[in-house]
Each structure stands twice: as structure tokens, then as C-alpha cells.
Amino acid sequence: MREIVLPETKPALEWINGRAVQKVSPQRKHGRAQLEFGSALQAWARENGSGEVATEWEFRVQPPGEERRPLVPDVAFLAFGKVPYEEESAADIPRVAPDVVVEILSPRDLRRDIDEKIRVYLAAGTTVVFVVDTDDRTIAAHDRNGVYVFGHADLIRHAALPGFALPAARLFERPKPRR
């Protein structure tokens, strides 16, 4: 099976729907949501000693019967069971799908590209893909059973993350100045 290899660029390139797509530099709302979700996921992973969390982490993802391609989720969690702790260099650009993916929608994102990324991640072994829409203030959790949408007032939870709970409002509300 073939592997798609793209040149290293900033922002990174991903292979989506048969073409190279460059990620965009995030705007404030995107960056804030990415930081909040990533920080909460990192705290959960450290507390449980279950894996690593990083932002803009390149993975080489391969669904069965398809080519391996680079994808760069906004936030990813990779369990130690997929890439053992002792194999640190293998975790630099893992050749497996992350266990959990968080994608924050950007203004230029095409719906068909987001849908394809969700399909590829789930087919390659990702358990859940969270898609955060900072304009609609919703989070859609995609897994093999379907889609569940969290609203602004909900707690974000999923069976793939036992004990994890993140108030959705934290992804959308601006911090207030101290008066």
C-alpha cells in the first residue's frame, strides 16, 4: 500500500480528499478552544498516566485498504498502549491513528474535508473525534455509534475518556478582566 509523503511546511500540510491541504494559522477563538480542550485532556491523561496529549501533532494514518497519509489534528491523545512509552522516537510522528482527536473548525474549512477526516480517523482506529464549532458553540462527538452534540451548557464526556469531564462553556467564553 502506498504512503503519501508531503513536504514539511508551516502551517503543516494534510492529505484530505486526494489533495494536499494546508492548515490555517488559528484565530483567537480557535486558539483559545484548542488550548482549553488540550489543557483539560492533558490534565486528565497525566492524572491517569494513560498517554500523551499534544497540539498540531502529525500522525501517519492508514485506514484498512487505503494509503497511509499525514493528518495533523488540532489536539490529539495517544494511549501508551498504541506506542509504548519506551519507544519515544516512534511517538514523534506515530504511524497509528490517535485514540482521541479534537478538530476546531476554521472559517476556510470545507465540510467535505472535515467529514473525510472524521471518516479516515474512525476507519483507522480513532475512538472519538470531537469537532468544535466556536461560532455555533457546539461540540460534535463522532464515534462508531454515530454523533452526539454537546451544547454550551453541557459537560463534554465520552466513554473513551473515563473520568474526563470538560464544561463546554470553557471552550467559548472569553476570560473576564479582574475589576
C-alpha positions, 0 to 999 in steps of 0.5 A: 500500500502506498504512503503519501509523503508531503513536504514539511511546511508551516502551517503543516500540510494534510492529505484530505480528499486526494489533495494536499491541504494546508492548515490555517494559522488559528484565530483567537477563538480557535486558539483559545478552544484548542488550548482549553480542550488540550489543557483539560485532556492533558490534565486528565491523561497525566492524572491517569498516566494513560498517554500523551496529549499534544497540539498540531501533532502529525500522525501517519494514518492508514485506514484498512485498504487505503494509503497511509497519509499525514493528518495533523489534528488540532489536539490529539491523545495517544494511549501508551498502549498504541506506542509504548512509552519506551519507544519515544522516537516512534511517538514523534510522528506515530504511524497509528491513528490517535485514540482521541482527536479534537478538530476546531473548525476554521472559517476556510474549512470545507465540510467535505474535508472535515467529514473525510477526516472524521471518516479516515480517523474512525476507519483507522482506529480513532475512538472519538473525534470531537469537532468544535464549532466556536461560532455555533458553540457546539461540540460534535462527538463522532464515534462508531455509534454515530454523533452526539452534540454537546451544547454550551451548557453541557459537560463534554464526556465520552466513554473513551475518556473515563473520568474526563469531564470538560464544561463546554462553556470553557471552550467559548467564553472569553476570560473576564478582566479582574475589576 
